[in-house]
């Protein structure tokens, strides 16, 4: 008997090396024929599992490519048209090449090159390059569940209202930061730390980026906890600091504290997010602002769902300014998906005149088979507080927007999107946007067609 078992073992492991299920079937057959005992079969399974794990590659390299050309027609996107404006059309394209390397649970590396441009905007004969580094980070694992990501990276948290990749933007958004990451089966928590400088310095810490504004320092703590299978609690605490012009060592710190509560049960999803903002804004004014977002989502059928909710941004008294800033700013989050695809309200608090925002919304999402989806969004905009200018009181109603988006995915790496949006704007919004250069008698209109190719051109495992 022992000799028979000894002769069978090499065959079992050779076949099992090719397919684990085959090994399991052979062992079950030997048990049925009473060639070996159940205990011996279990021992062989354990031995095989150990050998199989030892044979698995512990290094993986992946190369991803993205090409996303997008054609747009704008006649009211982001800015309200008037009698002298005419529509415009163009094609922009984003190209990314990303390399990802993972070595077991020891370290992960990501390097992504990006080129973003409008067709025809760059002379192809020019020697001035347009390629830049979108991501470049290393993430060593310090101990199981705990790692540290260092370098240029995307900061994506919660529903992306405060920290987002901003994927709609051709360039996207990444940050130079250190992120301490810890995760278990129920808890995820990150600590983000960043400090920016204009250049390598010999003395002083003045930070004055040319042509754009950015925080000098950033600290953010994120925590997500699965309280029960139905309830999820999210917490986010942020402090970002901006350099005071002419005072290199003085920083205006803005603090944002809050979180989100989520409930899921079958087809029903409920959530409530709330944040309080205090400290000082970029200009040094004292901050006292808040934000709320209640939402309900219900899957009516397997193919049709409804999302309804509202965003509420606090605002100040524009008739009798107190010198205190009451306007909430959604930090570094995405705007495109929350306040309408046309981004007419996209710069806070400028596009609201400092009077806050009430934005109830309704999203209808219809799945059309396995590869396509049709979505229809409705937004209603109004100031939360009365807006006054030169003693005149303006109506709180700002406007209405309707967005239609069709998405088709013929395969795993191709996505085709087409959209049409229009808006009805009030005299209040037309006046606030760029001090009245737009006209409420015109209907803002915007459409786009984009195709995204994201093939994985290499995914190699090796020892």
PEUR-V732743 format. One line per field, one symbol per residue. phi: phi as a letter, one per 20 degrees, with the letter a starting at -180 (. if undefined). Layout:
phi=???
This chain:
phi=.ffffgffggffffffgebfffffffffffffemfcefffffffffffffffffeffdcbcccdccccebecddbpfmcffcfdecfccacdbdcccddcccdlddbcccccecccbegnecffefeefdfceecabdcfeeagncccecpfbedcclemfdcbflfffgemcccebdceccbcfdccbccdcbbdcfafdebmcfccfenbdbfebbcbdcbccefcgddcdccbcccccdfegncgedceeddccrrbdcccbmedccbbdbcdcbncefenffdbcbbcbebcccefcfdcccccabdcdfbdeeecgendedeedfldeedgeddnfelfdcddegfdmmdnbccfbbddcdedmedcbdccdcccdbffdfddblneedfffdqccccdcdcccfbfdccdccbccbbddefffffffllnfecfeddfbbbbcccddcfeebbddbe
